[in-house]
Amino acid sequence: CYPCPPGSSCSLEGLFEAEECPPGTYRSDPEIGGFGSCIPCPQGTWSKNWQLREKGECTRCPTGVVCPLDGMTAPCSFDDLPQPFEPVVNFKGMPAFEYEFPIETMPQPFTLDECLALNSKSKHTDKQEFYYGELVPPYIDILGRGPHFRESDDLSIKYQSTAKCYRNAQPDGSLLYMRMADYYGPQYDIQTGFFHQGYGSSLLLNQMYAVSPPKGFDIRLTYYRGKGNGFIDLPKSRRFEPAFNCTKGFKLFNSTLVRHDVKRVVYTHPLHDYEGGYDIEKCPTFDPQLNCYIDVTFELHPPGECCNVEKFRQRAILLAADQFYHGTCESDKICAEGRSSEPEAKPCDDSFICDEGTSLENSLKYPCPAGFICGFGTTPDTKLEAPSGQLSHLCDEGRYCNRMISEVGNEVCPRN
């Protein structure tokens, strides 16, 4: 019999193979001895990888973030990633997405003043949500959405035929994502010169992947450990460093990722529909023999053929999911893995400051300094260039701020 190796669990008698510690857990030999179960990573840390061998191999959470749970594996989610700019039109005075209407019934567009005035009615009153201008090619999907935007009026447009009103609540990602991007910086291979093994998934029973071993590996020595196995020593920056920046990824519509749980019809943009294909309203019947949609009246195509609308014509299609294209940020890889999972971490509460590795117990330990306002996700940075440093927002003119003041808690100075 052999002692149970670190990073694995031997909780039962008579084992012939140790069980690997799953993501979010670790086990070190001195701490447990020869037997025992894997221990969850403590609050203030997270891990997506298997077979961690000590508590120090759990990854610390960024500054400005609270990790309130033990054994965290999803500090951020797919929904935290940057969103594309989506064109909106004036539907009875309310903003509605342009791709919800066919050309024949398209409502009138917003003017520049009407578009920007929508920001005062938005629930995101602390930041801009509506923009007026044009999208910058080439990354524009078939719904007319894109990640790169240029503010402009109709007389100063450069890339499109007309300026439009666009909606985007998080063009740079959520506050949680932005804190992770600042903290972990560029991808591991950019900073070190070589790739790490990747992140694991708690949805898999084990991490034995059928992948080829690296060149020069002697298969007789041991099996090749695949993606997501073992500790990743991620570079990090506790203090905000402008040179530690990275380019964030973006999402675009992928018509093949149809959401069968929604069954919602949307309309492509004729100038950007470079795919062509079926029209779900004109050709609603699926032919299993042809494996495509057809027009049962055969007015649009002959019998035995699939329905096909030419490129750069508007089509009615089923709503599909977005595909994420990674940028150069390590946080892109961290957040994109859990598409459907909810984020387990959260931004630091307003009126408080959170250092790296903050647990739920310590999240209210450091109040905002007097004379300043601390919003959600405030970091300990004292540099003025830090996007969410504790000294970034002075108390408003004519008001006073005691310690532990949030963005809406400053008081008006009394008379005399």
VOGU-604826 format. One record per residue (C-alpha): x, y, z; residue in one letter. Coordinates in steps of 0.1 Angstrom, whole numbers, plus 5000, padded with zeros to 4 digits. Layout:
<gubas>
{guba {X,Y,Z},'A'} ...
</gubas>
This chain:
<gubas>
{guba {5000,5000,5000},'C'} {guba {5012,5035,4992},'Y'} {guba {5004,5068,5008},'P'} {guba {4978,5089,4990},'C'} {guba {4997,5114,4969},'P'} {guba {4990,5152,4972},'P'} {guba {4963,5165,4949},'G'} {guba {4942,5133,4952},'S'} {guba {4917,5117,4975},'S'} {guba {4918,5083,4991},'C'} {guba {4887,5084,5012},'S'} {guba {4878,5047,5008},'L'} {guba {4897,5015,5017},'E'} {guba {4909,4991,4990},'G'} {guba {4916,5017,4963},'L'} {guba {4939,5007,4935},'F'} {guba {4939,5043,4920},'E'} {guba {4937,5076,4938},'A'} {guba {4909,5100,4928},'E'} {guba {4920,5134,4916},'E'} {guba {4908,5165,4935},'C'} {guba {4883,5182,4913},'P'} {guba {4883,5220,4904},'P'} {guba {4878,5242,4934},'G'} {guba {4895,5218,4958},'T'} {guba {4930,5208,4969},'Y'} {guba {4948,5183,4992},'R'} {guba {4983,5185,5006},'S'} {guba {4999,5154,5022},'D'} {guba {5011,5171,5054},'P'} {guba {4977,5186,5061},'E'} {guba {4957,5155,5057},'I'} {guba {4982,5127,5062},'G'} {guba {4978,5096,5042},'G'} {guba {4940,5096,5039},'F'} {guba {4911,5120,5036},'G'} {guba {4890,5140,5012},'S'} {guba {4899,5170,4991},'C'} {guba {4894,5204,5008},'I'} {guba {4875,5233,4992},'P'} {guba {4897,5263,4983},'C'} {guba {4890,5289,5009},'P'} {guba {4870,5321,5004},'Q'} {guba {4889,5348,4986},'G'} {guba {4903,5322,4961},'T'} {guba {4891,5301,4932},'W'} {guba {4903,5273,4909},'S'} {guba {4892,5257,4877},'K'} {guba {4919,5230,4877},'N'} {guba {4923,5194,4889},'W'} {guba {4948,5180,4913},'Q'} {guba {4959,5210,4933},'L'} {guba {4984,5200,4960},'R'} {guba {4981,5228,4985},'E'} {guba {4960,5258,4995},'K'} {guba {4985,5282,4980},'G'} {guba {4977,5267,4945},'E'} {guba {4942,5282,4948},'C'} {guba {4941,5314,4927},'T'} {guba {4936,5346,4946},'R'} {guba {4906,5368,4936},'C'} {guba {4914,5402,4921},'P'} {guba {4913,5436,4939},'T'} {guba {4879,5452,4940},'G'} {guba {4862,5417,4940},'V'} {guba {4847,5396,4968},'V'} {guba {4849,5358,4966},'C'} {guba {4823,5348,4992},'P'} {guba {4822,5310,4988},'L'} {guba {4844,5280,4995},'D'} {guba {4854,5259,4966},'G'} {guba {4847,5285,4938},'M'} {guba {4852,5274,4902},'T'} {guba {4834,5301,4883},'A'} {guba {4844,5336,4895},'P'} {guba {4829,5351,4864},'C'} {guba {4806,5339,4836},'S'} {guba {4800,5342,4799},'F'} {guba {4775,5371,4805},'D'} {guba {4803,5392,4821},'D'} {guba {4822,5394,4788},'L'} {guba {4820,5425,4766},'P'} {guba {4787,5429,4747},'Q'} {guba {4783,5442,4711},'P'} {guba {4766,5474,4701},'F'} {guba {4730,5467,4690},'E'} {guba {4710,5491,4667},'P'} {guba {4677,5504,4682},'V'} {guba {4647,5521,4666},'V'} {guba {4619,5543,4680},'N'} {guba {4590,5520,4687},'F'} {guba {4562,5541,4702},'K'} {guba {4588,5562,4720},'G'} {guba {4606,5532,4735},'M'} {guba {4639,5517,4722},'P'} {guba {4635,5484,4704},'A'} {guba {4662,5464,4687},'F'} {guba {4663,5469,4649},'E'} {guba {4666,5432,4642},'Y'} {guba {4631,5425,4657},'E'} {guba {4614,5441,4627},'F'} {guba {4612,5433,4589},'P'} {guba {4621,5462,4566},'I'} {guba {4584,5467,4557},'E'} {guba {4573,5475,4592},'T'} {guba {4606,5491,4605},'M'} {guba {4598,5519,4630},'P'} {guba {4615,5553,4626},'Q'} {guba {4651,5557,4638},'P'} {guba {4660,5579,4667},'F'} {guba {4676,5613,4661},'T'} {guba {4709,5622,4677},'L'} {guba {4693,5642,4705},'D'} {guba {4665,5616,4711},'E'} {guba {4691,5588,4713},'C'} {guba {4714,5604,4738},'L'} {guba {4684,5616,4759},'A'} {guba {4675,5579,4765},'L'} {guba {4705,5577,4789},'N'} {guba {4686,5598,4814},'S'} {guba {4658,5573,4814},'K'} {guba {4681,5542,4816},'S'} {guba {4683,5521,4847},'K'} {guba {4721,5524,4843},'H'} {guba {4721,5560,4854},'T'} {guba {4757,5560,4864},'D'} {guba {4770,5551,4829},'K'} {guba {4762,5556,4793},'Q'} {guba {4740,5529,4777},'E'} {guba {4729,5546,4744},'F'} {guba {4753,5558,4717},'Y'} {guba {4748,5576,4684},'Y'} {guba {4772,5569,4655},'G'} {guba {4784,5540,4634},'E'} {guba {4800,5506,4636},'L'} {guba {4836,5502,4625},'V'} {guba {4841,5472,4601},'P'} {guba {4850,5444,4596},'P'} {guba {4835,5428,4627},'Y'} {guba {4798,5433,4621},'I'} {guba {4774,5403,4624},'D'} {guba {4744,5395,4602},'I'} {guba {4721,5413,4627},'L'} {guba {4740,5445,4622},'G'} {guba {4757,5443,4656},'R'} {guba {4794,5449,4663},'G'} {guba {4820,5455,4690},'P'} {guba {4838,5485,4676},'H'} {guba {4819,5518,4676},'F'} {guba {4827,5553,4665},'R'} {guba {4807,5583,4677},'E'} {guba {4795,5605,4648},'S'} {guba {4766,5625,4634},'D'} {guba {4751,5620,4599},'D'} {guba {4776,5646,4584},'L'} {guba {4807,5630,4598},'S'} {guba {4802,5593,4592},'I'} {guba {4831,5574,4577},'K'} {guba {4823,5537,4574},'Y'} {guba {4784,5534,4571},'Q'} {guba {4758,5550,4550},'S'} {guba {4740,5566,4580},'T'} {guba {4745,5571,4617},'A'} {guba {4723,5552,4641},'K'} {guba {4713,5549,4677},'C'} {guba {4730,5519,4694},'Y'} {guba {4725,5503,4728},'R'} {guba {4752,5486,4749},'N'} {guba {4751,5483,4787},'A'} {guba {4786,5468,4790},'Q'} {guba {4809,5475,4760},'P'} {guba {4840,5468,4781},'D'} {guba {4824,5439,4800},'G'} {guba {4809,5438,4835},'S'} {guba {4825,5455,4865},'L'} {guba {4836,5420,4876},'L'} {guba {4852,5413,4843},'Y'} {guba {4870,5446,4842},'M'} {guba {4885,5441,4876},'R'} {guba {4898,5406,4865},'M'} {guba {4912,5420,4833},'A'} {guba {4932,5447,4852},'D'} {guba {4944,5422,4878},'Y'} {guba {4954,5392,4856},'Y'} {guba {4964,5413,4826},'G'} {guba {4975,5398,4792},'P'} {guba {4973,5361,4785},'Q'} {guba {4998,5337,4802},'Y'} {guba {5016,5330,4769},'D'} {guba {5021,5367,4761},'I'} {guba {5036,5373,4795},'Q'} {guba {5057,5341,4799},'T'} {guba {5064,5330,4763},'G'} {guba {5047,5296,4766},'F'} {guba {5012,5283,4769},'F'} {guba {4997,5269,4801},'H'} {guba {4977,5236,4801},'Q'} {guba {4943,5254,4800},'G'} {guba {4914,5254,4825},'Y'} {guba {4894,5224,4835},'G'} {guba {4857,5220,4838},'S'} {guba {4838,5207,4868},'S'} {guba {4813,5192,4844},'L'} {guba {4838,5164,4835},'L'} {guba {4843,5134,4857},'L'} {guba {4880,5135,4850},'N'} {guba {4906,5152,4829},'Q'} {guba {4920,5124,4809},'M'} {guba {4918,5138,4774},'Y'} {guba {4926,5119,4742},'A'} {guba {4952,5143,4730},'V'} {guba {4987,5137,4716},'S'} {guba {5016,5142,4741},'P'} {guba {5041,5169,4733},'P'} {guba {5071,5162,4711},'K'} {guba {5098,5142,4728},'G'} {guba {5075,5128,4755},'F'} {guba {5082,5092,4764},'D'} {guba {5049,5075,4766},'I'} {guba {5065,5046,4786},'R'} {guba {5072,5068,4816},'L'} {guba {5036,5078,4824},'T'} {guba {5004,5089,4808},'Y'} {guba {5001,5124,4794},'Y'} {guba {4981,5148,4816},'R'} {guba {4957,5168,4795},'G'} {guba {4939,5201,4796},'K'} {guba {4930,5216,4830},'G'} {guba {4952,5194,4851},'N'} {guba {4975,5210,4877},'G'} {guba {4983,5244,4891},'F'} {guba {4987,5275,4869},'I'} {guba {5009,5302,4884},'D'} {guba {4990,5332,4868},'L'} {guba {5009,5365,4867},'P'} {guba {4990,5392,4885},'K'} {guba {4992,5429,4894},'S'} {guba {4978,5439,4929},'R'} {guba {4984,5476,4920},'R'} {guba {4970,5491,4888},'F'} {guba {4997,5492,4862},'E'} {guba {4988,5509,4828},'P'} {guba {5015,5487,4810},'A'} {guba {4997,5456,4822},'F'} {guba {4968,5462,4798},'N'} {guba {4953,5439,4772},'C'} {guba {4928,5439,4744},'T'} {guba {4894,5426,4753},'K'} {guba {4876,5400,4732},'G'} {guba {4841,5404,4716},'F'} {guba {4809,5386,4708},'K'} {guba {4792,5382,4675},'L'} {guba {4760,5364,4664},'F'} {guba {4765,5328,4653},'N'} {guba {4734,5316,4634},'S'} {guba {4744,5279,4639},'T'} {guba {4740,5281,4677},'L'} {guba {4702,5282,4675},'V'} {guba {4685,5285,4709},'R'} {guba {4658,5258,4708},'H'} {guba {4645,5269,4742},'D'} {guba {4635,5303,4729},'V'} {guba {4622,5299,4693},'K'} {guba {4623,5336,4687},'R'} {guba {4623,5350,4652},'V'} {guba {4647,5379,4643},'V'} {guba {4656,5396,4610},'Y'} {guba {4690,5399,4594},'T'} {guba {4705,5432,4582},'H'} {guba {4705,5432,4544},'P'} {guba {4738,5450,4542},'L'} {guba {4756,5426,4565},'H'} {guba {4739,5392,4558},'D'} {guba {4769,5377,4541},'Y'} {guba {4757,5341,4547},'E'} {guba {4724,5338,4529},'G'} {guba {4702,5307,4535},'G'} {guba {4667,5298,4545},'Y'} {guba {4640,5322,4556},'D'} {guba {4620,5307,4585},'I'} {guba {4589,5326,4576},'E'} {guba {4589,5318,4539},'K'} {guba {4602,5283,4544},'C'} {guba {4589,5271,4578},'P'} {guba {4590,5233,4571},'T'} {guba {4621,5212,4579},'F'} {guba {4626,5183,4555},'D'} {guba {4645,5155,4573},'P'} {guba {4655,5138,4540},'Q'} {guba {4671,5169,4526},'L'} {guba {4682,5180,4561},'N'} {guba {4671,5216,4555},'C'} {guba {4641,5240,4554},'Y'} {guba {4618,5240,4524},'I'} {guba {4588,5259,4510},'D'} {guba {4560,5233,4508},'V'} {guba {4543,5253,4481},'T'} {guba {4575,5252,4460},'F'} {guba {4570,5289,4450},'E'} {guba {4605,5298,4461},'L'} {guba {4624,5268,4448},'H'} {guba {4618,5235,4428},'P'} {guba {4609,5203,4446},'P'} {guba {4639,5184,4459},'G'} {guba {4658,5215,4466},'E'} {guba {4664,5235,4498},'C'} {guba {4651,5270,4505},'C'} {guba {4679,5295,4499},'N'} {guba {4678,5333,4500},'V'} {guba {4707,5350,4483},'E'} {guba {4733,5369,4503},'K'} {guba {4727,5406,4513},'F'} {guba {4689,5402,4515},'R'} {guba {4669,5404,4547},'Q'} {guba {4659,5370,4561},'R'} {guba {4638,5358,4590},'A'} {guba {4659,5334,4611},'I'} {guba {4657,5319,4646},'L'} {guba {4675,5336,4674},'L'} {guba {4709,5320,4681},'A'} {guba {4736,5325,4707},'A'} {guba {4766,5347,4704},'D'} {guba {4801,5333,4699},'Q'} {guba {4829,5348,4718},'F'} {guba {4862,5357,4701},'Y'} {guba {4891,5359,4726},'H'} {guba {4912,5390,4728},'G'} {guba {4946,5391,4746},'T'} {guba {4932,5392,4782},'C'} {guba {4936,5361,4805},'E'} {guba {4902,5370,4819},'S'} {guba {4887,5362,4785},'D'} {guba {4896,5325,4790},'K'} {guba {4886,5325,4826},'I'} {guba {4851,5339,4821},'C'} {guba {4843,5322,4787},'A'} {guba {4845,5286,4801},'E'} {guba {4813,5287,4821},'G'} {guba {4787,5297,4794},'R'} {guba {4756,5289,4815},'S'} {guba {4769,5292,4850},'S'} {guba {4762,5322,4873},'E'} {guba {4793,5341,4885},'P'} {guba {4802,5331,4921},'E'} {guba {4823,5363,4927},'A'} {guba {4809,5398,4930},'K'} {guba {4822,5433,4929},'P'} {guba {4832,5449,4962},'C'} {guba {4802,5466,4979},'D'} {guba {4799,5503,4975},'D'} {guba {4814,5524,5002},'S'} {guba {4841,5497,5009},'F'} {guba {4875,5488,4996},'I'} {guba {4885,5452,4987},'C'} {guba {4921,5440,4985},'D'} {guba {4931,5408,4966},'E'} {guba {4919,5376,4981},'G'} {guba {4889,5392,4999},'T'} {guba {4865,5368,5016},'S'} {guba {4829,5375,5027},'L'} {guba {4841,5381,5062},'E'} {guba {4867,5407,5052},'N'} {guba {4845,5424,5025},'S'} {guba {4833,5451,5050},'L'} {guba {4867,5455,5067},'K'} {guba {4880,5486,5049},'Y'} {guba {4856,5515,5046},'P'} {guba {4860,5543,5021},'C'} {guba {4882,5571,5033},'P'} {guba {4866,5604,5044},'A'} {guba {4863,5630,5016},'G'} {guba {4860,5604,4989},'F'} {guba {4832,5583,4973},'I'} {guba {4837,5546,4967},'C'} {guba {4814,5529,4942},'G'} {guba {4811,5491,4936},'F'} {guba {4844,5474,4928},'G'} {guba {4867,5499,4945},'T'} {guba {4903,5488,4948},'T'} {guba {4931,5499,4972},'P'} {guba {4949,5518,4945},'D'} {guba {4960,5553,4954},'T'} {guba {4971,5562,4918},'K'} {guba {4947,5586,4901},'L'} {guba {4950,5567,4868},'E'} {guba {4935,5536,4885},'A'} {guba {4900,5531,4871},'P'} {guba {4884,5522,4904},'S'} {guba {4910,5533,4930},'G'} {guba {4899,5545,4964},'Q'} {guba {4910,5581,4956},'L'} {guba {4894,5582,4921},'S'} {guba {4862,5601,4931},'H'} {guba {4863,5632,4953},'L'} {guba {4833,5641,4973},'C'} {guba {4810,5663,4952},'D'} {guba {4811,5701,4954},'E'} {guba {4789,5715,4981},'G'} {guba {4787,5682,4999},'R'} {guba {4806,5664,5026},'Y'} {guba {4816,5627,5029},'C'} {guba {4823,5609,5061},'N'} {guba {4840,5575,5060},'R'} {guba {4821,5547,5043},'M'} {guba {4802,5568,5018},'I'} {guba {4787,5553,4986},'S'} {guba {4780,5570,4953},'E'} {guba {4746,5582,4965},'V'} {guba {4753,5587,5002},'G'} {guba {4771,5621,5003},'N'} {guba {4753,5648,5023},'E'} {guba {4746,5684,5013},'V'} {guba {4767,5709,5034},'C'} {guba {4744,5728,5058},'P'} {guba {4740,5766,5058},'R'} {guba {4766,5787,5076},'N'} 
</gubas>
